[in-house]
Amino acid sequence: MLIDTDVLIWYLRGSRKAYNIIESEKGFSLSVVTYIELVQGMRNKKELNCFRKSLRNWNAQVLYISEEISSKAMFYVEQHFLSHSLQLPDALIGATAVAYGLPILTGNDKHYKIITDIRIKKFRP
C-alpha cells in the first residue's frame, strides 16, 4: 500500500485512526514526493531524525520517481489539470501508485479519483 502525505500528517498530529493504520501496516510504501513534502514541513533536525527513524521502524519503503512515473504524471496533468486542477505532487504520487500497482491510502480521494487506473483506499480521520 502507498500511504499519501495527508495520512502521515494526521499520524504526526496524533490522530488515533492514522496511528492504528500506520502501526499495523508494517512494510508500506510512500512516494519520494510525500517524503519531501513532510521534510519541508519539519521545524528542525530533531524532527527529521525522528521521522527517518520511524520510517525504519515501520519498514517503510520510499519509492523514487522513474521515467515511467514521470511519463504517467505528465499524461495525468495534460489530461486533468485544466478540468480538475490536478497538481504536480498529486500527479506524481498517483503515478507512483499506478506504476507499482499499489492502492493508495488517502483522505484526499478527490485528488486522485480522476486517475481511472488507481485504486483508492479512503482514510477518514
N, C-alpha and C positions, 0 to 999 in steps of 0.2 A: 504494500500500500504506500502511496505517496501522500505525505502529510503537507497540507497547504500552510502558508505562513500564518494565517489567522488562527489556526488551531494551536500552533505553538505559542503565539502571542497570548491566547487565552490561558494556556498552561502556565506561562511565565507570570501572568496576572493572578494566578491562584484559583482558576476555575476547577472545581471538583470533577466535572464531566471530562474536561480536557485531560486532567491528571489521570483519571481512570483509563482513558483510552490510550494515552501515551505510555503509561506504565505497563499496560497489558499487551501492547503491540511491540514486543521485542523484535528488532530487526526491520523496522520500517525504513523508508527512503524519504529524502527530501531533495528538492532541486537546489542547485547551487544558487539560484536566484533567491530562494527562500533563505538560505544561509546568509547571503549578502544583505538581504532586507533586514534580517534580525540583527546582524552585526552593526548595521547602520543605526539601529535604534538603541544600542547599548551606550551606557554612560562612562564606562571605564574598562580597564584591562581585567579587573577582577570579575566583572560580569561576563566578559568574553571567555576567560579561562573556565569559569563555572559552566558556561554553555558548552564549550568544547568537551569538558569532562562528562557532561550529561549525554552528549551525543555518543561518546564511547560507551557509557554505561547502558544506553538504550540499544547499543549495537546498530545505530542508525548509519545509513549509507548516503553520502552526498553524491548526487548524480550530476555530472557535468554536461555542459552544452556541447553537443556534437554537430556535425554537418547536417545530419538527419533532423535533429531538433530545430536547428536554425531554419532549415527549409520549411518544416511544418509550421513554425511560428510565423515565418514570413507569409506563408499562404493564409494562415488564420487572420493575420492583421489585414492583408489585402481584401479578404472576403468579409470581414466583420467589423473593421474599425469604423467605417462611415455609418453603418447601420446600427451598431451596438456599442460603439466606443471601446472596443477591445483594446486593452492596454498591453504594452510590451511585456511587463513582468508576467501577467496572466497568460499571454500567448506562449511565452517560453515555458512556464510551469505546466500549462496544459499540454504543450507539445512533448514535454518530458514524460508525462504520464502516458500519453499515447505511444510514444516511441518505445517505452519499456513495457508496455502492456499492463500498466498498473492502474487500479482505481485510485481516484484522488479523494481524500477526506478533506472537506472544506465546509465552512459556514457561509462561504460566498458562492454558492452554487450558481447564482445568476451570472457570475463572471464566466462560467465555463459551459453553461447549458447550450450555448450556440455552437460549441465544438461537438459535432454529431458523433464522432468516434471515441469520445471519452466516457469512462464510467465514473459516475459521481456517487460518493457516499456522503450524505448530508450530516453535518455536525451542527447541533443546536446547543449553545452554551446554557 
